[in-house]
Amino acid sequence: MTRDDIFEFFRRLAEDNPEPETELEYGNAFQLVVAVALSAQATDVGVNKATRALFAQVETPQQMLELGEDGLKQHIKTIGLFNSKAKNVIALSQLLVDEYGSEVPDTREDLIRLPGVGRKTANVVLNCWFGEETFAVDTHILRLGNRTGLAKGKTPEAVEAKLEKRVPQPFRRHAHHWLILHGRYICKARTPECWRCPVVDLCSYRQKVMEPQPSGRVRKQSA
């Protein structure tokens, strides 16, 4: 994509959804950290179902410690890898209490010190809570970056670096949300719904799926 193509790409996504937000539900920075950590290899819908009752009871790291690992497991047992995730959430809660005065830190370096918090989670927290222009690359953005030609790379880190260089203002603040939602609902992994894509003419994908078929099969068109 050219610089003009990229600007137009985000302009159209912004026009369609001017204020995109994460689909995870949370009430404060601590709950956001927990929700994002739980969302690894799980859907936002599944995490929200598990955390509604949890977050009604737990709003702070200290309250999470009082709930305890076994109590937390009861809330999140429907989420994949819930045993290891519960252990990490209790450990990160302890670290927040011990070293950060129960406050979620506002730097990537401090966030990734928290057990279960990697670069992607840290970027989400920095973007959603602290308003920073970060690019949290999940599986949707990794796929979309390569498929469209927007930001090609074999790893999330490589795609993130390309996005850092290529995404222009005024789109940097919300770019990763637009891309996640586009990958989740239109540029899907198995069958991209190109026939209803607002940026289809800017995309370099060669096997565009231009119309749905009644049988569930689709007809592809070379770009």
C-alpha positions as CSV (number, residue, x, y, z in Angstrom):
1,M,0.0,0.0,0.0
2,T,1.1,3.5,-0.7
3,R,1.0,6.3,1.9
4,D,-2.2,7.7,0.3
5,D,-3.7,4.2,0.3
6,I,-3.1,3.8,4.0
7,F,-4.6,7.1,4.8
8,E,-7.7,6.3,2.9
9,F,-7.8,2.8,4.4
10,F,-8.1,4.3,7.9
11,R,-10.2,7.2,6.9
12,R,-12.9,4.8,5.7
13,L,-12.7,2.6,8.8
14,A,-12.9,5.8,10.9
15,E,-15.9,7.1,9.0
16,D,-17.7,3.8,9.6
17,N,-16.8,3.7,13.4
18,P,-15.5,7.0,14.7
19,E,-14.9,6.0,18.3
20,P,-14.0,2.3,18.4
21,E,-13.6,0.6,21.8
22,T,-12.4,-2.7,23.1
23,E,-15.2,-5.2,23.5
24,L,-13.9,-6.3,26.9
25,E,-15.9,-5.1,29.8
26,Y,-14.1,-3.4,32.8
27,G,-14.6,-0.6,35.2
28,N,-11.1,0.5,36.1
29,A,-7.4,0.0,35.1
30,F,-7.0,-3.1,37.3
31,Q,-10.0,-4.8,35.9
32,L,-8.8,-4.0,32.4
33,V,-5.4,-5.6,33.0
34,V,-7.2,-8.7,34.4
35,A,-9.6,-8.9,31.5
36,V,-6.9,-8.6,28.8
37,A,-4.7,-11.2,30.6
38,L,-7.7,-13.6,30.7
39,S,-8.5,-13.0,27.0
40,A,-5.4,-14.8,25.7
41,Q,-6.6,-17.7,23.6
42,A,-10.2,-16.9,24.5
43,T,-12.9,-14.7,23.1
44,D,-13.9,-11.4,24.5
45,V,-17.5,-12.7,24.8
46,G,-16.4,-15.6,26.9
47,V,-14.2,-13.4,29.1
48,N,-17.0,-10.9,29.7
49,K,-19.4,-13.7,30.7
50,A,-16.9,-14.9,33.2
51,T,-15.9,-11.5,34.6
52,R,-19.2,-9.8,35.1
53,A,-19.8,-11.5,38.5
54,L,-16.1,-11.4,39.3
55,F,-15.8,-7.6,38.7
56,A,-19.0,-7.0,40.7
57,Q,-17.1,-8.5,43.6
58,V,-13.5,-7.5,42.9
59,E,-12.4,-4.0,42.0
60,T,-8.9,-3.8,43.5
61,P,-5.7,-6.0,43.7
62,Q,-6.3,-6.4,47.4
63,Q,-9.8,-7.7,46.9
64,M,-8.4,-10.1,44.3
65,L,-6.0,-11.4,46.9
66,E,-8.8,-11.8,49.4
67,L,-10.8,-13.8,46.9
68,G,-7.8,-16.1,46.5
69,E,-6.7,-18.4,43.6
70,D,-9.4,-21.0,44.3
71,G,-12.1,-18.4,44.5
72,L,-10.9,-16.8,41.2
73,K,-10.9,-20.2,39.5
74,Q,-14.6,-20.6,40.3
75,H,-15.3,-17.4,38.4
76,I,-13.1,-18.1,35.3
77,K,-13.3,-21.9,34.9
78,T,-15.1,-21.5,31.6
79,I,-12.1,-19.7,30.1
80,G,-9.3,-21.7,28.5
81,L,-6.1,-22.2,30.5
82,F,-8.0,-20.9,33.6
83,N,-5.6,-22.6,36.1
84,S,-2.5,-20.8,34.9
85,K,-4.4,-17.6,34.3
86,A,-5.7,-17.6,37.9
87,K,-2.2,-18.1,39.2
88,N,-0.9,-15.2,37.1
89,V,-3.8,-12.9,38.2
90,I,-3.1,-13.6,41.8
91,A,0.6,-13.0,41.3
92,L,0.1,-9.8,39.4
93,S,-2.3,-8.6,42.1
94,Q,0.3,-9.3,44.8
95,L,3.0,-7.4,42.8
96,L,0.7,-4.4,42.4
97,V,0.0,-4.3,46.1
98,D,3.7,-4.8,47.1
99,E,5.4,-2.5,44.6
100,Y,2.9,-0.2,43.0
101,G,0.6,0.9,45.8
102,S,-2.2,-1.1,44.2
103,E,-2.1,1.2,41.2
104,V,-1.6,-0.1,37.6
105,P,1.6,1.4,36.2
106,D,1.6,3.6,33.1
107,T,4.7,2.3,31.4
108,R,5.2,-0.7,29.2
109,E,8.3,-1.7,31.1
110,D,6.5,-1.9,34.4
111,L,3.4,-3.5,32.9
112,I,5.3,-6.4,31.4
113,R,6.8,-7.1,34.8
114,L,3.4,-8.2,35.9
115,P,2.9,-12.0,35.6
116,G,0.8,-13.0,32.6
117,V,1.2,-9.5,31.0
118,G,3.1,-9.5,27.7
119,R,3.7,-6.8,25.2
120,K,0.3,-7.1,23.6
121,T,-1.6,-6.8,26.9
122,A,0.6,-3.9,28.0
123,N,-0.1,-2.1,24.7
124,V,-3.9,-2.6,25.2
125,V,-3.8,-1.1,28.7
126,L,-1.6,1.8,27.6
127,N,-4.0,2.5,24.7
128,C,-7.4,1.9,26.3
129,W,-6.7,3.3,29.8
130,F,-3.8,5.8,29.4
131,G,-4.7,7.0,25.9
132,E,-1.3,6.2,24.3
133,E,-0.8,5.5,20.6
134,T,0.1,1.9,20.8
135,F,-0.5,-1.1,18.5
136,A,-1.6,-4.2,20.2
137,V,-1.1,-7.0,17.6
138,D,-3.3,-10.0,18.1
139,T,-4.0,-12.8,15.7
140,H,-6.6,-10.7,13.8
141,I,-4.1,-7.9,13.2
142,L,-1.3,-10.2,12.4
143,R,-3.5,-11.8,9.7
144,L,-5.0,-8.6,8.4
145,G,-1.6,-6.8,8.2
146,N,-0.2,-9.5,6.0
147,R,-3.4,-10.2,4.0
148,T,-4.1,-6.6,3.1
149,G,-0.5,-5.6,2.6
150,L,-0.9,-2.9,5.3
151,A,1.9,-4.2,7.5
152,K,3.6,-7.4,6.5
153,G,5.6,-9.4,9.1
154,K,6.0,-13.0,10.3
155,T,5.7,-12.0,14.0
156,P,3.4,-9.7,16.0
157,E,6.5,-7.6,16.8
158,A,7.3,-7.2,13.2
159,V,3.8,-6.2,12.3
160,E,3.7,-3.8,15.2
161,A,6.9,-2.2,14.1
162,K,5.5,-1.7,10.6
163,L,2.3,-0.2,12.0
164,E,4.3,2.2,14.1
165,K,6.0,3.5,11.0
166,R,3.1,3.5,8.6
167,V,-0.1,4.5,10.4
168,P,-0.6,8.3,10.0
169,Q,-2.3,10.9,12.2
170,P,-5.1,11.4,13.1
171,F,-5.7,7.6,13.1
172,R,-2.9,6.3,15.4
173,R,-4.9,6.5,18.7
174,H,-7.7,4.1,17.5
175,A,-5.9,2.2,14.7
176,H,-5.5,-1.1,16.5
177,H,-9.2,-1.2,17.5
178,W,-10.3,-0.6,13.9
179,L,-8.0,-3.4,12.7
180,I,-9.1,-5.9,15.4
181,L,-12.8,-5.2,14.7
182,H,-12.3,-5.4,11.0
183,G,-10.4,-8.7,11.3
184,R,-13.0,-10.1,13.7
185,Y,-16.1,-9.3,11.8
186,I,-15.2,-8.8,8.1
187,C,-11.7,-9.9,7.2
188,K,-12.3,-13.3,8.9
189,A,-9.6,-16.0,9.0
190,R,-11.4,-18.7,7.1
191,T,-13.5,-16.7,4.7
192,P,-13.0,-12.9,4.4
193,E,-16.2,-11.2,3.6
194,C,-14.7,-9.0,0.9
195,W,-18.2,-8.3,-0.7
196,R,-19.0,-6.0,2.2
197,C,-15.5,-4.6,3.0
198,P,-15.2,-0.8,2.9
199,V,-11.5,-1.0,1.9
200,V,-11.6,-3.9,-0.6
201,D,-10.2,-1.9,-3.4
202,L,-7.2,-0.9,-1.3
203,C,-6.4,-4.5,-0.2
204,S,-3.7,-6.5,-1.9
205,Y,-5.2,-9.9,-1.1
206,R,-5.3,-11.9,-4.3
207,Q,-8.1,-14.3,-3.5
208,K,-10.9,-11.9,-2.7
209,V,-14.2,-13.4,-1.7
210,M,-16.6,-11.2,-3.7
211,E,-20.0,-12.7,-2.9
212,P,-21.6,-15.2,-0.5
213,Q,-23.1,-18.3,-2.0
214,P,-26.5,-19.8,-0.8
215,S,-24.8,-23.1,-0.1
216,G,-22.3,-21.5,2.2
217,R,-19.6,-21.8,-0.5
218,V,-18.0,-18.6,-1.9
219,R,-16.7,-17.5,-5.2
220,K,-13.2,-16.1,-5.1
221,Q,-11.8,-13.5,-7.5
222,S,-8.2,-12.9,-8.2
223,A,-7.2,-9.3,-7.5
